[in-house]
Amino acid sequence: MSARHSGSTAEHPPQQPVSARMAARTEPAAVGTAGPHPVRGLVPPDRENALLLGIIEAVSTGPDVEPMAAAVAKLITEATATDVCFVHVLDDTEQALTLAGATPPFDRQVGRIRLPLGSGVTGWVAS
């Protein structure tokens, strides 16, 4: 693991976190507006950091995939203000995705749902 240089030089300006770079982007002004506006829908950096720390904590709890996937699904729904989240894992041997974690009421389907690669949007994205 290499150390990261935090200073800046003429050759290498300091890197901003991804969230800061994303928040700094602007969209073109809509017709009839005074100027550009910030990109909408981004999570503030402190909430983004809390989400990442929660995911790290969930992943660090142990080798069992299902409890980790369930915890990550819960974190994602909280962070995105959505109702459900599905976490699939790839089975390279069978070329399929298996539902490893989900928010209620779909958590009862964990381990029972399998999607072949290329099937549906999730299978298509994974392929």
C-alpha positions as a Markdown table, in Angstrom:
| # | Residue | x | y | z |
|---|---|---|---|---|
| 1 | Met | 0.0 | 0.0 | 0.0 |
| 2 | Ser | 1.5 | 3.3 | -0.9 |
| 3 | Ala | 1.3 | 6.6 | 1.0 |
| 4 | Arg | -0.7 | 9.4 | -0.5 |
| 5 | His | 0.9 | 12.8 | -1.0 |
| 6 | Ser | -1.5 | 15.4 | 0.4 |
| 7 | Gly | 0.5 | 18.5 | -0.6 |
| 8 | Ser | 0.3 | 20.3 | -3.9 |
| 9 | Thr | 3.0 | 21.1 | -6.5 |
| 10 | Ala | 2.9 | 22.8 | -9.8 |
| 11 | Glu | 2.8 | 19.4 | -11.5 |
| 12 | His | 0.2 | 17.8 | -9.1 |
| 13 | Pro | -2.5 | 20.0 | -7.7 |
| 14 | Pro | -4.2 | 18.6 | -4.6 |
| 15 | Gln | -7.1 | 16.2 | -5.4 |
| 16 | Gln | -10.5 | 17.0 | -4.1 |
| 17 | Pro | -12.7 | 14.1 | -2.9 |
| 18 | Val | -15.1 | 12.8 | -5.5 |
| 19 | Ser | -18.1 | 14.3 | -3.7 |
| 20 | Ala | -16.5 | 17.8 | -3.7 |
| 21 | Arg | -15.7 | 17.5 | -7.5 |
| 22 | Met | -19.2 | 16.4 | -8.2 |
| 23 | Ala | -20.8 | 19.1 | -6.1 |
| 24 | Ala | -18.7 | 21.7 | -7.9 |
| 25 | Arg | -20.1 | 20.7 | -11.3 |
| 26 | Thr | -22.9 | 22.8 | -12.7 |
| 27 | Glu | -25.5 | 22.2 | -15.4 |
| 28 | Pro | -26.1 | 24.8 | -18.1 |
| 29 | Ala | -28.7 | 27.3 | -17.3 |
| 30 | Ala | -32.2 | 26.6 | -18.4 |
| 31 | Val | -33.8 | 29.1 | -20.9 |
| 32 | Gly | -35.0 | 32.1 | -19.0 |
| 33 | Thr | -32.9 | 31.6 | -15.9 |
| 34 | Ala | -30.2 | 33.8 | -14.5 |
| 35 | Gly | -27.3 | 31.3 | -14.5 |
| 36 | Pro | -26.1 | 27.8 | -13.8 |
| 37 | His | -27.4 | 25.9 | -10.8 |
| 38 | Pro | -25.7 | 23.1 | -8.7 |
| 39 | Val | -26.3 | 19.6 | -9.7 |
| 40 | Arg | -29.4 | 18.3 | -7.9 |
| 41 | Gly | -29.7 | 15.1 | -6.0 |
| 42 | Leu | -26.2 | 14.7 | -4.6 |
| 43 | Val | -25.8 | 13.7 | -1.0 |
| 44 | Pro | -23.9 | 16.3 | 1.2 |
| 45 | Pro | -20.3 | 15.2 | 2.0 |
| 46 | Asp | -21.0 | 14.4 | 5.6 |
| 47 | Arg | -23.9 | 12.1 | 4.7 |
| 48 | Glu | -21.8 | 10.5 | 2.0 |
| 49 | Asn | -19.0 | 9.9 | 4.5 |
| 50 | Ala | -21.5 | 8.4 | 7.0 |
| 51 | Leu | -22.9 | 6.1 | 4.3 |
| 52 | Leu | -19.4 | 4.9 | 3.3 |
| 53 | Leu | -18.4 | 4.3 | 6.9 |
| 54 | Gly | -21.6 | 2.3 | 7.4 |
| 55 | Ile | -20.8 | 0.2 | 4.3 |
| 56 | Ile | -17.3 | -0.4 | 5.6 |
| 57 | Glu | -18.7 | -1.4 | 9.0 |
| 58 | Ala | -21.1 | -3.8 | 7.3 |
| 59 | Val | -18.4 | -5.4 | 5.2 |
| 60 | Ser | -16.1 | -5.7 | 8.2 |
| 61 | Thr | -18.6 | -7.7 | 10.3 |
| 62 | Gly | -17.5 | -11.1 | 8.9 |
| 63 | Pro | -17.4 | -13.4 | 6.0 |
| 64 | Asp | -21.2 | -14.1 | 5.7 |
| 65 | Val | -22.6 | -12.4 | 2.7 |
| 66 | Glu | -26.3 | -12.3 | 3.6 |
| 67 | Pro | -26.0 | -10.2 | 6.8 |
| 68 | Met | -23.6 | -7.8 | 5.1 |
| 69 | Ala | -25.9 | -7.5 | 2.0 |
| 70 | Ala | -28.9 | -6.9 | 4.2 |
| 71 | Ala | -27.1 | -4.2 | 6.1 |
| 72 | Val | -25.9 | -2.5 | 2.9 |
| 73 | Ala | -29.4 | -2.7 | 1.4 |
| 74 | Lys | -30.8 | -0.9 | 4.5 |
| 75 | Leu | -28.1 | 1.8 | 4.3 |
| 76 | Ile | -28.8 | 2.4 | 0.7 |
| 77 | Thr | -32.5 | 2.8 | 1.2 |
| 78 | Glu | -31.9 | 5.3 | 4.0 |
| 79 | Ala | -29.3 | 7.3 | 2.0 |
| 80 | Thr | -31.4 | 7.5 | -1.2 |
| 81 | Ala | -34.9 | 7.8 | 0.5 |
| 82 | Thr | -36.1 | 4.8 | -1.5 |
| 83 | Asp | -38.4 | 2.0 | -0.4 |
| 84 | Val | -36.5 | -1.1 | -1.5 |
| 85 | Cys | -33.0 | -2.2 | -2.4 |
| 86 | Phe | -31.7 | -5.5 | -3.8 |
| 87 | Val | -28.1 | -6.6 | -3.4 |
| 88 | His | -27.1 | -9.4 | -5.8 |
| 89 | Val | -23.9 | -11.4 | -5.8 |
| 90 | Leu | -22.3 | -13.0 | -8.9 |
| 91 | Asp | -21.9 | -16.7 | -9.2 |
| 92 | Asp | -19.1 | -17.0 | -11.8 |
| 93 | Thr | -19.6 | -20.8 | -12.1 |
| 94 | Glu | -23.2 | -20.6 | -13.0 |
| 95 | Gln | -23.0 | -17.2 | -14.7 |
| 96 | Ala | -25.9 | -16.0 | -12.6 |
| 97 | Leu | -26.8 | -13.4 | -9.9 |
| 98 | Thr | -28.2 | -14.5 | -6.6 |
| 99 | Leu | -30.2 | -12.1 | -4.4 |
| 100 | Ala | -28.0 | -11.9 | -1.3 |
| 101 | Gly | -29.7 | -9.0 | 0.6 |
| 102 | Ala | -32.9 | -7.0 | 0.3 |
| 103 | Thr | -35.1 | -4.7 | 2.4 |
| 104 | Pro | -38.5 | -6.0 | 3.7 |
| 105 | Pro | -40.7 | -7.4 | 2.4 |
| 106 | Phe | -38.3 | -8.8 | -0.2 |
| 107 | Asp | -35.8 | -10.1 | 2.4 |
| 108 | Arg | -37.8 | -13.3 | 2.5 |
| 109 | Gln | -36.6 | -14.0 | -1.1 |
| 110 | Val | -32.9 | -13.9 | -0.3 |
| 111 | Gly | -31.1 | -16.9 | -1.7 |
| 112 | Arg | -34.2 | -17.9 | -3.7 |
| 113 | Ile | -34.0 | -15.4 | -6.6 |
| 114 | Arg | -31.5 | -16.2 | -9.3 |
| 115 | Leu | -31.0 | -14.2 | -12.5 |
| 116 | Pro | -29.0 | -15.5 | -15.4 |
| 117 | Leu | -26.5 | -12.9 | -16.7 |
| 118 | Gly | -28.2 | -10.9 | -19.4 |
| 119 | Ser | -31.7 | -11.4 | -18.0 |
| 120 | Gly | -33.6 | -8.3 | -17.0 |
| 121 | Val | -31.9 | -5.0 | -16.3 |
| 122 | Thr | -29.8 | -6.3 | -13.4 |
| 123 | Gly | -28.6 | -9.3 | -15.3 |
| 124 | Trp | -27.9 | -7.1 | -18.4 |
| 125 | Val | -25.8 | -4.6 | -16.3 |
| 126 | Ala | -23.8 | -7.4 | -14.7 |
| 127 | Ser | -23.0 | -9.0 | -18.0 |
